Amino acid sequence: MRQILFAAALLFVAEASLAGPVRVRLVNGTTGGPATAELVTLYRLGEAMDPVAQEADAGPELVLEAPGDPSPRPWLLQATYRGVNYNEPIRLGPDGSAEVELTVYDPFDEWREPDIGLVTWRALYRRLPGSAGEALRADHILVVENRTDPPRTFIADETLRFSLPEEPVRRGLPSVSATGATGMPVPQSPFPTETAGEWAIRTAFKPGETELIVNWEVAYGGERHEVRLVAPRASPEVMLLASPPDIELVLPADSTPGWELLGADEAAGLTAARKFDVAAGEPVALVLSGGSVPPETTASGRALPPVESDAGEGAQIGTVGRLPDPTLASKWALALLMAAALGFGLLHRTLSGGEPRRKPGV
């Protein structure tokens, strides 16, 4: 018994020795000066996002006490400033302490270009294995660039609207994830608007690029689906791709001028259409038909990854939690999409001739 108590006491001392102060300095990236926050929280990452220390109405400098933890688990520091969460992954030093500088930004709520804009919009429609291929998976990636100077964060009741097919053409609810500067995808909560077929998100677009991935499924009965969407914002390009490459793409009679059918790329396993310089609110239409039903593995012969998620950077609005990323199974498809975009010469900064695509007057 004495040996057990002695071992427990040693373990307690070892853990306690790892406890240390986390010294935080808050900086306002808009003004360059010190910042305050409504709430600063230190999270321990693991099977859950565990808040271990908090301070409300935090000043420019504060100290949080990290509890002793012998494991090498990562930590996350979050500051909530004017309704937006800002996150910084940290690791404690050998003594359990850390010094962290966390930058927040003043908000703005009016979308004005060129301060902020949609720099690219790419979409992949693919036949699903099983179920006789009676469904298509739609994976849309939209990249929003916040170019404000001085830098600020865009946040409003609806930061971006996007159109979706209505049920029963759309099967189930859409899912959305956002990836910012930390590179960690964070599930978002899309909600329907008062306009039929339109959904919105309240994702904070911080300085730099934010990548949105929107997923849904559509019925493919009769092996035919007509894409009928609306451009959410002006974009230098829109790319629509389909897999497998024997899906036929046809432009409907009422499609807007400027669309190109690029044909199939058998090596990439895709066929594609594109258009440059798409206006906000412009109709986007394309008819998909036919195509072989894929097996239960990917085009490269690998099994599709399971839907699971590691700890993310935390919701940009609301409470941080370790949430499953419902779009993770589509990351493989989007990686394929990006590789194919390079092969097709479809990057928004590239023309088919290889010269950089310049804006008028630049």
C-alpha positions as CSV (number, residue, x, y, z in Angstrom):
1,M,0.0,0.0,0.0
2,R,2.8,2.4,0.9
3,Q,4.5,1.7,-2.5
4,I,1.2,2.5,-4.3
5,L,0.8,5.7,-2.4
6,F,4.4,6.6,-3.0
7,A,4.0,6.0,-6.8
8,A,0.8,8.0,-6.8
9,A,2.5,10.9,-5.1
10,L,5.4,10.8,-7.6
11,L,2.9,10.9,-10.4
12,F,1.1,13.8,-8.9
13,V,4.4,15.7,-8.5
14,A,5.3,14.9,-12.1
15,E,2.0,16.2,-13.4
16,A,2.0,19.2,-11.2
17,S,5.5,20.1,-12.4
18,L,4.1,20.4,-15.9
19,A,1.5,23.0,-14.8
20,G,2.6,26.5,-15.8
21,P,1.4,29.9,-17.0
22,V,0.3,30.6,-20.5
23,R,1.1,34.3,-21.1
24,V,-1.1,35.8,-23.8
25,R,-0.7,39.0,-25.6
26,L,-3.6,40.2,-27.7
27,V,-2.9,42.4,-30.8
28,N,-5.3,44.3,-33.0
29,G,-4.2,43.5,-36.6
30,T,-6.3,46.4,-38.0
31,T,-4.8,49.1,-35.9
32,G,-1.5,47.5,-35.0
33,G,-2.0,48.2,-31.3
34,P,-3.1,46.2,-28.3
35,A,-6.4,44.5,-28.3
36,T,-9.1,43.3,-25.9
37,A,-11.4,40.3,-26.1
38,E,-14.8,39.4,-24.8
39,L,-13.5,36.0,-23.9
40,V,-10.1,34.1,-24.0
41,T,-10.2,30.3,-23.6
42,L,-7.5,27.7,-23.4
43,Y,-8.5,24.3,-24.8
44,R,-6.9,21.0,-24.4
45,L,-7.3,18.9,-27.6
46,G,-8.0,15.2,-27.4
47,E,-11.1,13.1,-27.7
48,A,-13.0,16.4,-27.0
49,M,-12.1,20.1,-27.0
50,D,-11.8,20.6,-23.2
51,P,-11.8,24.2,-22.0
52,V,-9.3,24.3,-19.1
53,A,-8.9,28.0,-18.4
54,Q,-10.9,31.1,-19.3
55,E,-10.9,34.9,-18.8
56,A,-13.7,37.2,-19.7
57,D,-13.3,40.9,-20.6
58,A,-9.6,40.1,-21.2
59,G,-7.1,42.9,-21.5
60,P,-4.1,43.2,-23.9
61,E,-2.0,41.0,-21.6
62,L,-3.2,38.1,-19.5
63,V,-2.0,34.9,-17.9
64,L,-3.9,31.6,-18.0
65,E,-2.9,28.7,-15.8
66,A,-2.6,25.4,-17.8
67,P,-3.2,22.4,-15.6
68,G,-0.6,19.7,-15.4
69,D,-0.8,17.2,-18.2
70,P,2.0,14.6,-18.9
71,S,0.8,13.9,-22.4
72,P,2.1,15.7,-25.4
73,R,-1.4,16.7,-26.6
74,P,-1.7,20.0,-28.5
75,W,-3.5,23.0,-27.1
76,L,-5.7,25.7,-28.7
77,L,-6.0,29.3,-27.6
78,Q,-9.1,31.1,-28.7
79,A,-10.0,34.8,-28.3
80,T,-13.6,36.0,-29.1
81,Y,-13.5,39.6,-30.4
82,R,-16.6,41.4,-31.5
83,G,-18.5,38.1,-32.2
84,V,-15.7,36.3,-34.1
85,N,-13.4,33.6,-32.8
86,Y,-9.7,33.8,-33.5
87,N,-7.7,30.6,-32.8
88,E,-4.0,29.9,-32.3
89,P,-2.7,26.3,-31.9
90,I,0.0,26.2,-29.2
91,R,2.3,23.7,-27.5
92,L,3.4,24.0,-23.9
93,G,7.1,24.0,-23.1
94,P,8.8,21.4,-21.0
95,D,7.8,23.4,-17.9
96,G,4.2,23.6,-18.9
97,S,4.3,27.3,-19.8
98,A,4.0,29.2,-23.1
99,E,4.0,32.7,-24.5
100,V,1.5,33.4,-27.2
101,E,0.6,36.4,-29.4
102,L,-2.9,36.2,-30.8
103,T,-4.1,38.7,-33.5
104,V,-7.7,39.8,-33.9
105,Y,-9.2,42.2,-36.4
106,D,-11.9,44.8,-36.5
107,P,-15.0,43.7,-38.4
108,F,-16.9,45.1,-41.4
109,D,-20.3,43.9,-42.8
110,E,-20.5,45.3,-46.4
111,W,-19.3,43.2,-49.3
112,R,-17.4,45.6,-51.5
113,E,-15.0,44.6,-54.2
114,P,-12.0,44.7,-54.5
115,D,-11.8,44.6,-50.7
116,I,-13.3,41.1,-50.8
117,G,-14.2,38.8,-53.6
118,L,-14.8,35.2,-54.8
119,V,-11.6,34.3,-56.6
120,T,-12.6,30.9,-57.9
121,W,-15.4,28.4,-58.0
122,R,-14.9,24.8,-58.9
123,A,-17.3,21.9,-58.8
124,L,-17.1,18.2,-59.3
125,Y,-20.1,16.0,-60.0
126,R,-19.4,12.3,-59.7
127,R,-21.5,9.1,-59.9
128,L,-21.7,7.2,-56.7
129,P,-21.0,3.5,-56.5
130,G,-23.8,1.1,-55.6
131,S,-27.5,1.9,-55.8
132,A,-27.2,1.4,-59.6
133,G,-25.5,4.8,-59.7
134,E,-28.8,6.6,-59.2
135,A,-27.2,9.6,-57.5
136,L,-24.5,12.2,-58.1
137,R,-22.3,13.7,-55.4
138,A,-21.7,17.4,-55.9
139,D,-18.5,18.8,-54.4
140,H,-18.2,22.6,-54.8
141,I,-15.2,24.6,-53.7
142,L,-15.4,28.4,-53.4
143,V,-12.4,30.5,-52.5
144,V,-13.1,33.9,-50.9
145,E,-10.2,36.3,-50.7
146,N,-10.3,39.1,-48.1
147,R,-7.9,41.8,-49.4
148,T,-8.8,44.6,-46.9
149,D,-6.0,47.1,-46.1
150,P,-5.7,47.6,-43.2
151,P,-6.9,44.0,-42.7
152,R,-10.4,43.5,-41.2
153,T,-12.7,40.5,-40.8
154,F,-16.0,40.3,-42.9
155,I,-18.9,39.2,-40.8
156,A,-22.6,39.7,-41.3
157,D,-25.9,37.9,-40.7
158,E,-25.4,36.2,-44.2
159,T,-21.7,36.3,-45.3
160,L,-22.4,34.3,-48.5
161,R,-25.5,33.0,-50.2
162,F,-25.5,30.1,-52.7
163,S,-28.1,28.3,-54.7
164,L,-28.9,24.6,-54.5
165,P,-31.4,22.4,-56.3
166,E,-34.6,21.9,-54.4
167,E,-35.9,18.6,-53.2
168,P,-36.6,16.0,-54.5
169,V,-33.8,16.7,-57.0
170,R,-31.5,17.4,-54.0
171,R,-31.3,14.4,-51.7
172,G,-30.8,15.4,-48.1
173,L,-29.3,18.5,-46.6
174,P,-26.1,20.2,-47.8
175,S,-22.9,20.3,-45.7
176,V,-20.3,23.1,-45.6
177,S,-16.8,23.3,-44.2
178,A,-14.5,26.3,-44.1
179,T,-10.7,26.3,-44.1
180,G,-8.8,29.5,-43.2
181,A,-5.2,30.4,-42.5
182,T,-4.7,27.5,-40.0
183,G,-5.4,25.0,-42.7
184,M,-7.9,23.1,-40.6
185,P,-11.4,22.5,-42.0
186,V,-14.2,23.6,-39.7
187,P,-17.9,22.5,-40.2
188,Q,-20.3,25.3,-40.8
189,S,-24.1,25.5,-40.4
190,P,-25.9,26.4,-43.7
191,F,-29.4,27.6,-43.4
192,P,-32.2,28.2,-46.0
193,T,-33.1,31.8,-46.8
194,E,-36.5,33.3,-47.6
195,T,-35.8,32.7,-51.3
196,A,-36.6,29.2,-52.6
197,G,-33.4,27.3,-53.6
198,E,-31.1,29.7,-51.7
199,W,-29.0,28.9,-48.7
200,A,-26.6,31.0,-46.6
201,I,-23.8,30.8,-44.1
202,R,-22.5,33.1,-41.4
203,T,-18.9,32.3,-41.8
204,A,-16.4,35.0,-40.8
205,F,-14.0,35.7,-43.7
206,K,-10.8,36.8,-42.1
207,P,-7.9,38.5,-43.9
208,G,-6.5,36.2,-46.6
209,E,-8.2,33.3,-48.3
210,T,-11.0,31.2,-46.9
211,E,-11.8,27.9,-48.8
212,L,-15.4,26.8,-48.6
213,I,-16.5,23.2,-49.5
214,V,-20.2,22.7,-50.1
215,N,-21.5,19.1,-50.6
216,W,-24.8,17.7,-51.5
217,E,-26.3,14.8,-53.5
218,V,-28.7,15.0,-56.4
219,A,-30.9,12.3,-57.9
220,Y,-29.6,10.8,-61.2
221,G,-32.7,8.9,-62.2
222,G,-32.7,8.2,-65.9
223,E,-29.0,9.0,-65.8
224,R,-29.6,12.7,-66.3
225,H,-29.1,15.8,-64.2
226,E,-29.5,19.4,-65.2
227,V,-27.2,21.8,-63.2
228,R,-29.2,25.0,-62.6
229,L,-27.3,27.3,-60.2
230,V,-26.7,31.0,-59.7
231,A,-23.2,32.5,-59.2
232,P,-23.2,33.8,-55.6
233,R,-20.6,36.5,-56.5
234,A,-18.6,37.6,-59.4
235,S,-15.7,35.2,-60.1
236,P,-12.8,35.2,-62.6
237,E,-13.8,31.6,-63.5
238,V,-16.2,28.8,-62.9
239,M,-15.2,25.2,-63.6
240,L,-17.6,22.2,-63.7
241,L,-16.1,18.8,-63.8
242,A,-17.7,15.3,-64.0
243,S,-16.5,11.8,-63.1
244,P,-16.2,9.3,-64.7
245,P,-15.1,10.9,-67.9
246,D,-17.7,9.1,-70.0
247,I,-20.4,11.4,-68.5
248,E,-21.7,13.5,-71.4
249,L,-21.7,17.3,-70.9
250,V,-24.1,19.4,-72.9
251,L,-24.7,23.2,-72.8
252,P,-28.5,23.9,-72.7
253,A,-29.8,26.3,-75.3
254,D,-30.3,29.1,-72.7
255,S,-26.7,28.9,-71.3
256,T,-24.9,32.2,-71.1
257,P,-22.2,32.8,-73.8
258,G,-18.6,32.0,-73.1
259,W,-18.8,28.4,-71.8
260,E,-16.3,25.9,-73.2
261,L,-16.6,22.1,-73.3
262,L,-13.1,20.8,-72.8
263,G,-13.7,17.2,-73.4
264,A,-12.5,14.2,-71.4
265,D,-9.2,13.6,-69.7
266,E,-9.0,9.9,-69.3
267,A,-5.8,10.0,-67.2
268,A,-7.5,12.3,-64.7
269,G,-10.8,10.4,-64.9
270,L,-12.7,13.6,-65.6
271,T,-14.5,15.7,-68.2
272,A,-14.9,19.4,-67.8
273,A,-16.5,22.7,-68.9
274,R,-15.4,26.2,-67.9
275,K,-16.2,29.9,-68.2
276,F,-14.1,32.9,-67.3
277,D,-15.4,36.2,-65.9
278,V,-18.7,35.1,-64.4
279,A,-21.0,37.9,-63.1
280,A,-22.7,37.9,-59.7
281,G,-26.2,36.4,-60.1
282,E,-25.4,34.9,-63.5
283,P,-27.1,31.6,-64.3
284,V,-24.8,28.5,-64.4
285,A,-26.4,25.7,-66.4
286,L,-25.1,22.4,-67.7
287,V,-26.7,19.0,-68.5
288,L,-25.0,15.8,-67.4
289,S,-26.1,12.4,-68.7
290,G,-24.9,8.8,-68.9
291,G,-21.6,7.6,-67.6
292,S,-20.5,4.3,-66.2
293,V,-21.2,3.3,-62.6
294,P,-17.9,3.3,-60.6
295,P,-16.9,0.4,-58.4
296,E,-16.7,0.7,-54.6
297,T,-13.2,2.1,-54.9
298,T,-11.9,5.4,-56.3
299,A,-10.7,5.8,-59.9
300,S,-7.1,5.2,-58.6
301,G,-8.1,1.9,-57.1
302,R,-8.1,3.3,-53.5
303,A,-11.0,2.9,-51.2
304,L,-12.8,6.2,-50.4
305,P,-11.7,7.5,-47.0
306,P,-14.1,7.2,-44.0
307,V,-15.9,10.2,-42.8
308,E,-14.0,11.2,-39.7
309,S,-12.2,14.3,-38.4
310,D,-9.3,15.3,-36.3
311,A,-9.7,18.3,-34.0
312,G,-10.3,21.4,-36.1
313,E,-9.6,25.1,-35.5
314,G,-13.0,25.6,-34.0
315,A,-16.2,27.2,-35.3
316,Q,-15.6,30.7,-36.5
317,I,-18.9,31.8,-35.0
318,G,-20.1,30.3,-31.7
319,T,-18.6,27.7,-29.4
320,V,-15.6,25.8,-30.3
321,G,-16.0,22.0,-30.2
322,R,-14.4,18.9,-31.7
323,L,-17.0,18.4,-34.4
324,P,-17.0,15.8,-37.2
325,D,-16.3,17.2,-40.6
326,P,-19.1,15.9,-42.8
327,T,-17.2,16.9,-45.9
328,L,-14.0,15.0,-45.2
329,A,-14.9,12.0,-47.4
330,S,-14.9,14.5,-50.3
331,K,-11.4,15.8,-49.8
332,W,-10.1,13.0,-52.0
333,A,-12.4,14.1,-54.8
334,L,-11.4,17.7,-54.4
335,A,-7.7,16.9,-54.4
336,L,-8.4,15.0,-57.7
337,L,-10.3,18.1,-58.9
338,M,-7.4,20.4,-58.2
339,A,-4.9,18.1,-59.9
340,A,-7.3,17.9,-62.9
341,A,-7.6,21.7,-62.9
342,L,-3.9,22.0,-63.3
343,G,-3.9,19.4,-66.1
344,F,-6.8,21.2,-67.9
345,G,-5.1,24.6,-67.5
346,L,-8.1,25.8,-65.5
347,L,-6.5,27.8,-62.7
348,H,-8.1,31.3,-62.5
349,R,-4.8,33.0,-63.0
350,T,-4.1,31.0,-66.2
351,L,-5.4,31.3,-69.8
352,S,-5.3,28.3,-72.1
353,G,-2.3,29.9,-73.8
354,G,-0.3,29.9,-70.5
355,E,-0.1,33.6,-70.0
356,P,-1.2,35.1,-66.7
357,R,-4.8,36.3,-66.8
358,R,-4.8,40.1,-66.1
359,K,-7.5,42.3,-65.0
360,P,-8.4,45.3,-67.2
361,G,-6.0,48.1,-66.7
362,V,-3.4,46.0,-64.8
